[in-house]
Amino acid sequence: MPEYEFRDVYVPRGVSRTATTRLLTDHAEYGHWELARVRRYPDGSRRVRLRRRIIRQVRATW
């Protein structure tokens, strides 16, 4: 079972959809994050949960 780390991003209500898309695309492209969940609130703000896989390195023994 893969392990993930999570990051919550809060997007206030005044931020446009285009700006939000650009923000999330930058996180995905440069930080290797993927979208896990989006929650929209009645006031128009959004809370976005991003996740990325934790890759553990195994030490080689000689």
C-alpha positions in Angstrom: 0.0 0.0 0.0 1.6 3.3 -1.0 2.1 6.1 1.5 1.1 9.6 0.8 1.9 13.0 2.2 -0.8 15.7 2.1 -1.0 19.4 1.7 -4.0 21.6 2.2 -4.4 24.7 0.1 -7.0 27.3 1.0 -8.3 29.4 -1.9 -10.2 32.5 -0.8 -13.5 33.4 -2.5 -12.2 36.3 -4.6 -9.7 34.1 -6.5 -10.9 33.4 -10.1 -11.2 29.9 -11.4 -8.4 30.5 -13.9 -6.0 31.6 -11.2 -7.0 28.6 -9.1 -6.3 26.3 -12.0 -2.9 27.9 -12.6 -2.0 27.6 -8.9 -2.9 23.9 -8.8 -1.2 23.2 -12.1 2.0 24.7 -10.7 1.8 22.5 -7.6 1.3 19.5 -9.8 4.0 20.3 -12.3 6.8 21.4 -10.0 6.0 19.7 -6.8 4.6 16.4 -8.1 1.3 16.9 -6.2 -2.0 15.4 -7.4 -5.5 16.4 -6.6 -7.0 14.4 -3.8 -10.1 16.4 -2.8 -11.8 19.8 -3.4 -14.3 21.2 -0.9 -16.3 24.3 -1.8 -17.9 26.4 0.9 -21.1 28.4 0.7 -19.1 31.7 0.7 -17.3 30.6 -2.5 -14.0 29.7 -0.9 -12.3 26.4 -1.6 -10.2 24.0 0.4 -8.1 21.8 -1.8 -6.2 18.7 -0.5 -3.2 17.7 -2.6 -1.3 14.4 -2.2 2.0 13.0 -3.4 3.5 9.6 -2.9 6.3 9.1 -0.4 9.1 7.1 -2.1 11.3 5.4 0.4 14.8 4.6 -0.6 16.2 1.2 0.4 19.8 1.2 1.5 22.0 -1.2 -0.4 24.2 -3.4 1.7 27.6 -4.4 0.3 
